[in-house]
Amino acid sequence: MRILAIDFGEKRVGLALSDPTGVIAQGLPTIEYRGQRHLLSELGNIVRKYDVEKVVVGLPLTMKGERAAAAEKTEEFVAKLEATLAIPVETWDERLTSRLAERTMLACGQSPSRKKSKVDEIAAMLLLQSYLDRKGSVEK
């Protein structure tokens, strides 16, 4: 089952896709945010192109596990996404994914501040891999 992960933001939207077996996450090009209509159309195209069966959207939470300020906008986006796509959409804790993405880039000798779209892509990959790993451990 292919799963699409979305790191939703009002400037850029990071994306990652699972392999067909649902074990490994790989990045997809980041989408520049140009409004919800454009974004929903782009995501619909991706879902059809890759035969995605489920979407996981990162939910911003504080370190205490409480909803962060951006959580409301994310949940509004999730509701519109569910109404647009005919597949399940769920949220997943995205705490620290952007920070880990930045550290990963620094470790590879790349500047996160100069390649923000890459940070969003890596954050989406980390989000999806965490989801896949948890799903895999629960199924065992």
C-alpha positions in Angstrom: 0.0 0.0 0.0 1.4 3.4 -1.0 1.2 6.1 1.6 1.7 9.8 0.9 3.0 12.0 3.8 2.5 15.7 3.8 4.4 18.3 5.9 1.9 21.1 5.5 3.1 24.7 5.6 1.8 28.0 4.3 5.0 28.6 2.2 6.0 25.1 1.2 4.5 21.6 1.5 7.0 18.8 1.9 6.0 15.4 0.5 7.2 11.8 0.9 5.9 8.6 -0.6 6.2 5.0 0.7 7.4 2.2 -1.5 4.5 -0.2 -2.6 5.2 -2.5 0.4 4.8 0.4 2.9 8.3 -0.1 4.4 10.5 2.7 3.1 9.8 6.5 2.7 11.3 8.4 -0.2 11.0 12.2 -0.8 9.0 13.9 -3.5 9.6 17.4 -4.8 8.3 20.1 -2.4 5.3 22.1 -3.6 5.3 25.8 -3.3 2.1 26.9 -1.5 -0.1 29.0 -3.9 -3.4 28.5 -2.2 -5.5 25.5 -1.1 -7.2 25.0 -4.5 -3.8 24.7 -6.3 -2.4 22.5 -3.5 -5.4 20.2 -3.5 -5.2 19.8 -7.3 -1.5 19.0 -7.1 -2.1 16.4 -4.3 -4.9 14.8 -6.3 -2.6 14.4 -9.3 0.1 12.8 -7.1 -2.5 10.4 -5.5 -3.6 9.3 -8.9 -0.1 9.1 -10.4 1.3 6.9 -7.6 -1.9 5.0 -6.7 -1.8 6.3 -3.2 -4.2 4.5 -0.8 -3.7 6.6 2.3 -2.4 10.1 3.2 -0.7 11.0 6.5 -0.4 14.7 7.4 2.0 16.0 10.0 0.2 17.5 13.0 2.1 20.2 14.8 2.3 19.5 18.5 4.3 21.1 21.3 7.0 19.2 23.2 4.3 18.5 25.8 2.1 16.8 23.2 -0.4 19.6 23.1 -1.7 21.2 19.9 0.6 23.9 18.6 -0.7 27.1 17.1 -0.5 25.8 13.6 -2.5 22.7 14.4 -5.9 24.4 13.7 -4.9 25.3 10.2 -3.5 21.9 9.6 -6.8 20.3 10.8 -8.8 22.6 8.5 -6.5 21.5 5.6 -7.0 17.8 6.5 -10.8 18.3 6.4 -10.6 19.8 2.9 -8.2 17.1 1.8 -10.6 14.3 3.1 -13.5 16.0 1.2 -11.4 16.1 -2.0 -9.7 12.7 -2.0 -11.6 9.4 -1.8 -9.0 7.8 0.4 -8.3 7.8 4.2 -6.4 10.8 5.6 -5.0 10.8 9.1 -2.7 13.0 11.2 0.6 12.0 12.7 2.8 13.7 15.3 5.4 15.8 13.5 7.4 17.0 16.5 11.1 17.5 15.8 10.9 16.5 12.1 12.0 19.9 10.8 14.8 20.1 13.3 16.0 16.6 12.5 15.8 17.5 8.8 18.0 20.5 9.3 20.5 18.5 11.3 20.6 15.8 8.6 21.4 18.5 6.0 24.1 20.0 8.1 25.6 16.5 8.6 25.7 16.2 4.8 27.4 19.6 4.4 24.3 21.4 3.1 22.9 24.6 4.3 19.3 24.2 5.5 18.6 28.0 5.3 19.6 28.0 1.6 17.5 24.9 0.7 14.3 25.2 2.7 12.4 23.1 0.2 14.8 20.2 0.8 14.2 20.6 4.6 10.5 20.2 4.0 11.0 17.2 1.8 13.3 15.5 4.4 10.8 16.4 7.2 8.1 14.7 5.3 10.3 11.6 4.8 11.1 11.5 8.5 7.3 11.9 9.3 6.4 9.0 7.0 9.2 6.7 8.1 8.2 7.2 11.7 4.6 6.3 10.7 5.7 3.3 8.7 8.0 2.1 11.5 5.2 2.4 14.1 2.7 0.7 11.8 5.1 -2.1 11.1 5.9 -2.7 14.8 2.2 -2.7 15.7 1.4 -5.3 13.0 4.1 -7.7 14.2 
